[in-house]
Amino acid sequence: MDKEKLKNPEYKRMYQVLRERLIKNIARSVLLLLLFNVMLSFLLTRGFYPAMLFN
């Protein structure tokens, strides 16, 4: 019964769309994490910079 469902072109198309969107969402999340880490690093570096000058 399950094999018959997978042979249906409609299910194949749904699976293909699911894979495409999953890959796109994973790529976006990785990019956002990298961007967040860069921003956080920049903000922390700029925040501690004046304190380092006075030491």
PDB file as gemmi writes it, atoms N, CA and C in Angstrom:
CRYST1    1.000    1.000    1.000  90.00  90.00  90.00 P 1                      
ATOM      1  N   MET A   1       0.821  -1.199   0.000  1.00  0.00           N  
ATOM      2  CA  MET A   1       0.000   0.000   0.000  1.00  0.00           C  
ATOM      3  C   MET A   1       0.870   1.269   0.000  1.00  0.00           C  
ATOM      4  N   ASP A   2       1.935   1.272   0.824  1.00  0.00           N  
ATOM      5  CA  ASP A   2       2.800   2.439   0.889  1.00  0.00           C  
ATOM      6  C   ASP A   2       3.556   2.662  -0.410  1.00  0.00           C  
ATOM      7  N   LYS A   3       3.981   1.579  -1.041  1.00  0.00           N  
ATOM      8  CA  LYS A   3       4.714   1.714  -2.296  1.00  0.00           C  
ATOM      9  C   LYS A   3       3.825   2.293  -3.380  1.00  0.00           C  
ATOM     10  N   GLU A   4       2.555   1.978  -3.343  1.00  0.00           N  
ATOM     11  CA  GLU A   4       1.632   2.537  -4.326  1.00  0.00           C  
ATOM     12  C   GLU A   4       1.492   4.039  -4.142  1.00  0.00           C  
ATOM     13  N   LYS A   5       1.498   4.489  -2.905  1.00  0.00           N  
ATOM     14  CA  LYS A   5       1.385   5.921  -2.645  1.00  0.00           C  
ATOM     15  C   LYS A   5       2.615   6.666  -3.147  1.00  0.00           C  
ATOM     16  N   LEU A   6       3.791   6.070  -2.956  1.00  0.00           N  
ATOM     17  CA  LEU A   6       5.021   6.729  -3.380  1.00  0.00           C  
ATOM     18  C   LEU A   6       5.136   6.805  -4.896  1.00  0.00           C  
ATOM     19  N   LYS A   7       4.481   5.923  -5.587  1.00  0.00           N  
ATOM     20  CA  LYS A   7       4.528   5.951  -7.051  1.00  0.00           C  
ATOM     21  C   LYS A   7       3.634   7.043  -7.616  1.00  0.00           C  
ATOM     22  N   ASN A   8       2.733   7.559  -6.800  1.00  0.00           N  
ATOM     23  CA  ASN A   8       1.839   8.619  -7.228  1.00  0.00           C  
ATOM     24  C   ASN A   8       2.649   9.891  -7.514  1.00  0.00           C  
ATOM     25  N   PRO A   9       2.513  10.481  -8.701  1.00  0.00           N  
ATOM     26  CA  PRO A   9       3.300  11.672  -9.047  1.00  0.00           C  
ATOM     27  C   PRO A   9       3.032  12.851  -8.112  1.00  0.00           C  
ATOM     28  N   GLU A  10       1.848  12.912  -7.568  1.00  0.00           N  
ATOM     29  CA  GLU A  10       1.510  14.001  -6.656  1.00  0.00           C  
ATOM     30  C   GLU A  10       2.379  13.941  -5.401  1.00  0.00           C  
ATOM     31  N   TYR A  11       2.566  12.757  -4.860  1.00  0.00           N  
ATOM     32  CA  TYR A  11       3.384  12.582  -3.666  1.00  0.00           C  
ATOM     33  C   TYR A  11       4.852  12.843  -3.964  1.00  0.00           C  
ATOM     34  N   LYS A  12       5.288  12.448  -5.141  1.00  0.00           N  
ATOM     35  CA  LYS A  12       6.676  12.702  -5.517  1.00  0.00           C  
ATOM     36  C   LYS A  12       6.937  14.202  -5.593  1.00  0.00           C  
ATOM     37  N   ARG A  13       5.992  14.935  -6.146  1.00  0.00           N  
ATOM     38  CA  ARG A  13       6.141  16.395  -6.254  1.00  0.00           C  
ATOM     39  C   ARG A  13       6.121  17.034  -4.867  1.00  0.00           C  
ATOM     40  N   MET A  14       5.250  16.569  -3.993  1.00  0.00           N  
ATOM     41  CA  MET A  14       5.187  17.103  -2.629  1.00  0.00           C  
ATOM     42  C   MET A  14       6.512  16.854  -1.898  1.00  0.00           C  
ATOM     43  N   TYR A  15       7.061  15.673  -2.068  1.00  0.00           N  
ATOM     44  CA  TYR A  15       8.342  15.329  -1.438  1.00  0.00           C  
ATOM     45  C   TYR A  15       9.459  16.205  -1.989  1.00  0.00           C  
ATOM     46  N   GLN A  16       9.442  16.457  -3.283  1.00  0.00           N  
ATOM     47  CA  GLN A  16      10.462  17.296  -3.915  1.00  0.00           C  
ATOM     48  C   GLN A  16      10.376  18.735  -3.388  1.00  0.00           C  
ATOM     49  N   VAL A  17       9.167  19.269  -3.270  1.00  0.00           N  
ATOM     50  CA  VAL A  17       8.987  20.620  -2.751  1.00  0.00           C  
ATOM     51  C   VAL A  17       9.436  20.684  -1.291  1.00  0.00           C  
ATOM     52  N   LEU A  18       9.114  19.667  -0.523  1.00  0.00           N  
ATOM     53  CA  LEU A  18       9.532  19.605   0.881  1.00  0.00           C  
ATOM     54  C   LEU A  18      11.051  19.640   1.003  1.00  0.00           C  
ATOM     55  N   ARG A  19      11.730  18.856   0.190  1.00  0.00           N  
ATOM     56  CA  ARG A  19      13.204  18.834   0.218  1.00  0.00           C  
ATOM     57  C   ARG A  19      13.792  20.188  -0.157  1.00  0.00           C  
ATOM     58  N   GLU A  20      13.234  20.822  -1.210  1.00  0.00           N  
ATOM     59  CA  GLU A  20      13.743  22.122  -1.655  1.00  0.00           C  
ATOM     60  C   GLU A  20      13.598  23.163  -0.557  1.00  0.00           C  
ATOM     61  N   ARG A  21      12.442  23.190   0.071  1.00  0.00           N  
ATOM     62  CA  ARG A  21      12.206  24.194   1.112  1.00  0.00           C  
ATOM     63  C   ARG A  21      13.029  23.918   2.356  1.00  0.00           C  
ATOM     64  N   LEU A  22      13.226  22.652   2.660  1.00  0.00           N  
ATOM     65  CA  LEU A  22      14.043  22.290   3.808  1.00  0.00           C  
ATOM     66  C   LEU A  22      15.489  22.744   3.612  1.00  0.00           C  
ATOM     67  N   ILE A  23      16.020  22.513   2.433  1.00  0.00           N  
ATOM     68  CA  ILE A  23      17.385  22.941   2.120  1.00  0.00           C  
ATOM     69  C   ILE A  23      17.496  24.467   2.191  1.00  0.00           C  
ATOM     70  N   LYS A  24      16.490  25.153   1.662  1.00  0.00           N  
ATOM     71  CA  LYS A  24      16.486  26.613   1.681  1.00  0.00           C  
ATOM     72  C   LYS A  24      16.430  27.144   3.115  1.00  0.00           C  
ATOM     73  N   ASN A  25      15.595  26.540   3.952  1.00  0.00           N  
ATOM     74  CA  ASN A  25      15.472  26.985   5.337  1.00  0.00           C  
ATOM     75  C   ASN A  25      16.736  26.703   6.139  1.00  0.00           C  
ATOM     76  N   ILE A  26      17.373  25.576   5.894  1.00  0.00           N  
ATOM     77  CA  ILE A  26      18.624  25.264   6.592  1.00  0.00           C  
ATOM     78  C   ILE A  26      19.703  26.262   6.189  1.00  0.00           C  
ATOM     79  N   ALA A  27      19.774  26.589   4.921  1.00  0.00           N  
ATOM     80  CA  ALA A  27      20.762  27.563   4.457  1.00  0.00           C  
ATOM     81  C   ALA A  27      20.519  28.928   5.096  1.00  0.00           C  
ATOM     82  N   ARG A  28      19.266  29.335   5.176  1.00  0.00           N  
ATOM     83  CA  ARG A  28      18.941  30.614   5.816  1.00  0.00           C  
ATOM     84  C   ARG A  28      19.319  30.616   7.287  1.00  0.00           C  
ATOM     85  N   SER A  29      19.025  29.530   7.974  1.00  0.00           N  
ATOM     86  CA  SER A  29      19.321  29.483   9.404  1.00  0.00           C  
ATOM     87  C   SER A  29      20.828  29.520   9.652  1.00  0.00           C  
ATOM     88  N   VAL A  30      21.609  28.829   8.837  1.00  0.00           N  
ATOM     89  CA  VAL A  30      23.066  28.864   8.990  1.00  0.00           C  
ATOM     90  C   VAL A  30      23.588  30.273   8.725  1.00  0.00           C  
ATOM     91  N   LEU A  31      23.070  30.916   7.698  1.00  0.00           N  
ATOM     92  CA  LEU A  31      23.489  32.284   7.384  1.00  0.00           C  
ATOM     93  C   LEU A  31      23.136  33.240   8.523  1.00  0.00           C  
ATOM     94  N   LEU A  32      21.934  33.098   9.076  1.00  0.00           N  
ATOM     95  CA  LEU A  32      21.533  33.965  10.183  1.00  0.00           C  
ATOM     96  C   LEU A  32      22.367  33.719  11.430  1.00  0.00           C  
ATOM     97  N   LEU A  33      22.721  32.481  11.703  1.00  0.00           N  
ATOM     98  CA  LEU A  33      23.576  32.196  12.850  1.00  0.00           C  
ATOM     99  C   LEU A  33      24.959  32.819  12.680  1.00  0.00           C  
ATOM    100  N   LEU A  34      25.514  32.723  11.492  1.00  0.00           N  
ATOM    101  CA  LEU A  34      26.818  33.338  11.235  1.00  0.00           C  
ATOM    102  C   LEU A  34      26.749  34.859  11.377  1.00  0.00           C  
ATOM    103  N   LEU A  35      25.697  35.448  10.828  1.00  0.00           N  
ATOM    104  CA  LEU A  35      25.517  36.893  10.922  1.00  0.00           C  
ATOM    105  C   LEU A  35      25.355  37.323  12.375  1.00  0.00           C  
ATOM    106  N   PHE A  36      24.577  36.565  13.146  1.00  0.00           N  
ATOM    107  CA  PHE A  36      24.377  36.870  14.557  1.00  0.00           C  
ATOM    108  C   PHE A  36      25.691  36.797  15.321  1.00  0.00           C  
ATOM    109  N   ASN A  37      26.493  35.774  15.046  1.00  0.00           N  
ATOM    110  CA  ASN A  37      27.782  35.640  15.721  1.00  0.00           C  
ATOM    111  C   ASN A  37      28.735  36.780  15.374  1.00  0.00           C  
ATOM    112  N   VAL A  38      28.726  37.202  14.139  1.00  0.00           N  
ATOM    113  CA  VAL A  38      29.584  38.323  13.726  1.00  0.00           C  
ATOM    114  C   VAL A  38      29.131  39.608  14.418  1.00  0.00           C  
ATOM    115  N   MET A  39      27.818  39.848  14.444  1.00  0.00           N  
ATOM    116  CA  MET A  39      27.304  41.054  15.103  1.00  0.00           C  
ATOM    117  C   MET A  39      27.603  41.031  16.597  1.00  0.00           C  
ATOM    118  N   LEU A  40      27.413  39.892  17.228  1.00  0.00           N  
ATOM    119  CA  LEU A  40      27.672  39.773  18.655  1.00  0.00           C  
ATOM    120  C   LEU A  40      29.153  40.001  18.952  1.00  0.00           C  
ATOM    121  N   SER A  41      30.005  39.435  18.144  1.00  0.00           N  
ATOM    122  CA  SER A  41      31.442  39.623  18.319  1.00  0.00           C  
ATOM    123  C   SER A  41      31.815  41.097  18.151  1.00  0.00           C  
ATOM    124  N   PHE A  42      31.265  41.730  17.149  1.00  0.00           N  
ATOM    125  CA  PHE A  42      31.539  43.148  16.905  1.00  0.00           C  
ATOM    126  C   PHE A  42      31.063  44.008  18.067  1.00  0.00           C  
ATOM    127  N   LEU A  43      29.845  43.746  18.562  1.00  0.00           N  
ATOM    128  CA  LEU A  43      29.311  44.538  19.660  1.00  0.00           C  
ATOM    129  C   LEU A  43      30.109  44.337  20.943  1.00  0.00           C  
ATOM    130  N   LEU A  44      30.499  43.116  21.228  1.00  0.00           N  
ATOM    131  CA  LEU A  44      31.279  42.866  22.433  1.00  0.00           C  
ATOM    132  C   LEU A  44      32.662  43.484  22.336  1.00  0.00           C  
ATOM    133  N   THR A  45      33.248  43.436  21.154  1.00  0.00           N  
ATOM    134  CA  THR A  45      34.572  44.031  20.963  1.00  0.00           C  
ATOM    135  C   THR A  45      34.494  45.541  21.120  1.00  0.00           C  
ATOM    136  N   ARG A  46      33.496  46.153  20.552  1.00  0.00           N  
ATOM    137  CA  ARG A  46      33.338  47.607  20.656  1.00  0.00           C  
ATOM    138  C   ARG A  46      32.968  48.012  22.079  1.00  0.00           C  
ATOM    139  N   GLY A  47      32.242  47.160  22.778  1.00  0.00           N  
ATOM    140  CA  GLY A  47      31.834  47.480  24.137  1.00  0.00           C  
ATOM    141  C   GLY A  47      32.993  47.454  25.105  1.00  0.00           C  
ATOM    142  N   PHE A  48      33.937  46.554  24.924  1.00  0.00           N  
ATOM    143  CA  PHE A  48      35.066  46.441  25.832  1.00  0.00           C  
ATOM    144  C   PHE A  48      36.248  47.305  25.413  1.00  0.00           C  
ATOM    145  N   TYR A  49      36.216  47.828  24.236  1.00  0.00           N  
ATOM    146  CA  TYR A  49      37.354  48.608  23.738  1.00  0.00           C  
ATOM    147  C   TYR A  49      37.656  49.835  24.600  1.00  0.00           C  
ATOM    148  N   PRO A  50      36.670  50.671  24.956  1.00  0.00           N  
ATOM    149  CA  PRO A  50      36.989  51.842  25.808  1.00  0.00           C  
ATOM    150  C   PRO A  50      37.507  51.425  27.183  1.00  0.00           C  
ATOM    151  N   ALA A  51      36.993  50.346  27.749  1.00  0.00           N  
ATOM    152  CA  ALA A  51      37.453  49.883  29.058  1.00  0.00           C  
ATOM    153  C   ALA A  51      38.913  49.455  28.982  1.00  0.00           C  
ATOM    154  N   MET A  52      39.335  48.905  27.882  1.00  0.00           N  
ATOM    155  CA  MET A  52      40.724  48.465  27.725  1.00  0.00           C  
ATOM    156  C   MET A  52      41.671  49.656  27.621  1.00  0.00           C  
ATOM    157  N   LEU A  53      41.192  50.761  27.080  1.00  0.00           N  
ATOM    158  CA  LEU A  53      42.047  51.941  26.943  1.00  0.00           C  
ATOM    159  C   LEU A  53      42.397  52.528  28.295  1.00  0.00           C  
ATOM    160  N   PHE A  54      41.466  52.488  29.241  1.00  0.00           N  
ATOM    161  CA  PHE A  54      41.700  53.109  30.539  1.00  0.00           C  
ATOM    162  C   PHE A  54      42.487  52.226  31.492  1.00  0.00           C  
ATOM    163  N   ASN A  55      42.628  50.944  31.173  1.00  0.00           N  
ATOM    164  CA  ASN A  55      43.421  50.062  32.029  1.00  0.00           C  
ATOM    165  C   ASN A  55      44.837  50.289  31.699  1.00  0.00           C  
TER     166      ASN A  55                                                      
END                                                                             
